Amino acid sequence: MKRRRFTPEFKRSIIEQLLSEAASPAELCRRYNVSSGLLFTWKKQYAQGKLDSDPSREVELQARVRDLEQMLGKLTLENEFLKKALRNSLKQSETKDSSLPRTAASYAALKGGAN
């Protein structure tokens, strides 16, 4: 059995009839030979704006999402790089402080002794 395909314009016109209460759901189902489940699926799609005749809006939004995802990836990499650089910088400063040669005077000062 061949599957029927309905255009967005056809779906929108049926849902607009349903919403304007020009006909009941059962009446529309009989008139256009569609199931009530399909009718209410179309109604949900209509409410979500998926039956708009302007597909360029959807393409535009998909492009925007793609651009934002690329930007997010780039910023995430930069953030990780900066975190790693900060960690390395802190490690180096800790090792510099602890690697100074200890003299008898500095060692006594650390222990609390006098010169």
Long-range contacts (C-beta under 8 A, 24 or more apart in sequence): 6-34, 8-51, 8-52, 8-53, 9-53, 11-42, 11-45, 11-46, 11-51, 12-46, 12-51, 12-53, 14-39, 14-42, 15-39, 15-42, 15-43, 15-46, 15-51, 18-43, 19-43, 19-46
